[in-house]
Amino acid sequence: QVQLVESGGGLVQAGGSLRLSCAASGGIFSTYALAWFRQAPGKEREFVAAIDRSGGSTRYADSVKGRFTISRDNAKNTVYLQMNSLNAEDTAVYLCAAPRLWGYADYAAFYNYWGQGTQVTVSS
């Protein structure tokens, strides 16, 4: 069983930056991929970024490519999401997710473990 706890959200002005963290416990951190999703009020959960177990392979949604960077520190059992050039459309609850299966995907059904989420609000 994997437990995930996100932190780092908050209120930021448009054009600003935030770094989210997701601390994992349970399982062996370096054996599973991780992903970030987000969900805005009234909208479906949306893929943001994913990283493989070694950190050598990543994938991004087109909407965040070039602005967000996913990374992981296997020694600290933590995955990060560096978010730059934020805009109002980035406002959402950001959730960390981990799968039971090998690899990663850009759809929510692939992931079995989820954190509670952290709120990111971008003011324009």
Buried (B, 14 or more C-beta within 10 A) or exposed (E): EBEBBBBBBEEBEEEBEBEBBBBBEEBEBEEBBBBBBBBBEEEEBBBBBBBBBEBEEBBBBEBBEEBBBBBBEBEEBBBBBBBBEBEEEBBBBBBBBBBEEEEBBBEBEBBEBBBEBBEBBBEE
